[in-house]
Amino acid sequence: MRKTIRRCSVFAGVLVASAATFSADPPDLKINVASGLIEVVDAAWSGNNYNVRFSQVTSAGVQVASTVLTSSPGNDLDPRIASAPSGETVVVWWRDSRYDIVLFRLRAATTGLWGPERTVGRTTESGNHPRVVYSSGMPWVAYQIQTSKTLRSVGASLIDDDPEPFRSIIATTSYTGDLDIHIESEMNHLWVTWVDNASQVGYSEYDAQQGLWAVPTYESFASDSVTAARSRIRENVLDIGVHR
């Protein structure tokens, strides 16, 4: 795997990390509303492989903590982070192995301690590129599953106190491009979007009462862009805007 040197920059004038480090993916960051600290994760090169690193930075740009969360001999890639209003933090990533595995760790708000590394979905299927969000105080992850040689699926799972063999398959596509899966939460709505083909974004909303994901709906971006299609999807889900 090629190693590239990136400078980690956090915009909005709150952090500029000038130290150049080996990194497989751009860093992800969120402001923890409980602590007020900026929490950053990245895949850092150890000299032998990529490990997931977690850092906390003040609004003045002072790093107050940095912890390496993984120590696998395999490469741990594309980490993403989310935090709850309580201050709890979850980090998700995928491990490059025979079956790519989606993993997570939770950091307790009360103690600041990290829980053990745990798997999302089934260890017998290949999953990668997870995205994570808190909805109604609980963390949800959406990710890509290699269903067969020619098909990929969009999977989603609630991260709770139980082991995570269960996951929902939201949709399956033969599209060979970047699925660019997103999971969003706003105004008590939880939904997932993905690029389903060369001209459509698919999306599905979670029905909390039934505990089910809705049958996918598709929004065309043939005349504009994926970003514009996602904006219309958001308006449809939240029942706002001129597109209703």
Secondary structure, 3 states (H helix, E strand, C coil): CCCEEEEEEECCCCEEEEEEEEECCCCEEEECCCCCCEEEEEEEECCCCEEEEEEEECCCCCEEEEEECCCCCCEEEEEEEEECCCCCEEEEEEEECCCCEEEEEEECCCCCCECCCEEECCCCCEEEEEEEEEECCEEEEEEEEECCCCCEEEEEEECCCCCECCCEEEEEECCCCCCCCEEEEECCEEEEEEECCCCEEEEEEEECCCCEECCCEEEECCCCCHHHHHHHHHHHHHCCCCCC
